[in-house]
Amino acid sequence: MLEGIQDTSNRDVQDHILKRDVPFLLEDLEKREANRWVEENRTAIKSYSEFVDQHECFGDVFGGFDGLVQCLSQPEQNQ
């Protein structure tokens, strides 16, 4: 046997390669998918941002989510 070479099965080598490389491949795939999603939705994102700039976000009127919950939990006041 050659010095420094371990007697391993093909399966052991495959397992080692998968454990080493798969996390990096998945991370790269997630980044590519995220970038693709942004590109496909760029127009909608821009339109929504312009709408919020002009009309504020729904929750902003109530001071954020907590303000909205507080507003909805108060009984209606009869006038």
NORZI-V807635 format. One record per residue. N is the residue number from 1. RES is the residue in one small letter. PSI is psi in whole degrees, -180 to 180 (none if undefined). Layout:
n=(N N)
res=(RES RES)
psi=(PSI PSI)
This chain:
n=(1 2 3 4 5 6 7 8 9 10 11 12 13 14 15 16 17 18 19 20 21 22 23 24 25 26 27 28 29 30 31 32 33 34 35 36 37 38 39 40 41 42 43 44 45 46 47 48 49 50 51 52 53 54 55 56 57 58 59 60 61 62 63 64 65 66 67 68 69 70 71 72 73 74 75 76 77 78 79)
res=(m l e g i q d t s n r d v q d h i l k r d v p f l l e d l e k r e a n r w v e e n r t a i k s y s e f v d q h e c f g d v f g g f d g l v q c l s q p e q n q)
psi=(146 143 136 -10 123 149 99 155 164 -36 -40 -43 -44 -44 -44 -45 -43 -46 -32 -42 -31 -45 -40 -38 -41 -41 -43 -42 -43 -42 -43 -42 -40 -45 -40 -42 -44 -45 -43 -26 13 -44 -44 -41 -44 -43 -43 -43 -41 -40 -47 -40 -37 -38 1 162 150 -48 -24 -33 -33 7 36 -175 -42 -40 -38 -45 -43 -42 -44 -25 -10 138 151 142 124 132 none)
